[in-house]
């Protein structure tokens, strides 16, 4: 082993590195908050659309069974 080689596993993050970002939930900047709010709204709308579609499909299948 070369005594002059850096031990990469033992080195920390560079000084001043910002590890907080929207990906790990540590960023509370207005842009990150807006992005998270948009994502939550998008999931809510998608869930409602899927639920309505499933309900329509259940109704259609019920009509086929009845008639």
N, C-alpha and C positions, 0 to 999 in steps of 0.2 A: 504494500500500500504506500502511496506517495505521501510523505509527511506534509508536503506543501499544498496538497489538494484540499479544497474546501469540503467540509462535511455538509452536503446539501440538505440532508434530512434534519440536521441540527440548526440550520440557519432559519431565522424568523423572517417575517415579512419586512419589506423595505420600510425604513422610517418614513412616516407620513402617509403610508398607504391607507387608503380608505376602503375598508372591507364591507362597509354598509352599502347595500344597494337594493333596488327593488326586488331583485331575485331572491334575496334572503330575508326580506321583510324589515331590514334595518333602516331603510331610507324613508324619512318622513317629509321629504321635499314635496311641494305642491304637485309636481308632475307625477311623482310616485303615488301619492294619495289619490290623484285623479285616475291614474291607471288602474289601481286596485278597485276603486269605486266602479269604473267602467266594466272591469272584468266581472265583478259581482252582479252588476245589472245584466250583463250579457248572459251569464249563467242562469239568472232568474228567468229571463225571457225565453231562453232555450228550453228550460225545464217546463215552462208553461206551454210552449208550442208542442213539445213532445207529449205532454199529458193530454192536451186537447186532441192531438192526432190519435193517440191510443184510445181515447174515449170514442172518437168517430169510428175507428176501426172496430171497436167492440160493438157499437150500435149496428154497423153494417153486417157483422158476423151474426148478430142476433136476428136481424131481419132475414138473413139467408136461412137460418135454422127454423124460423117460424113459417117460412113460406115456400 
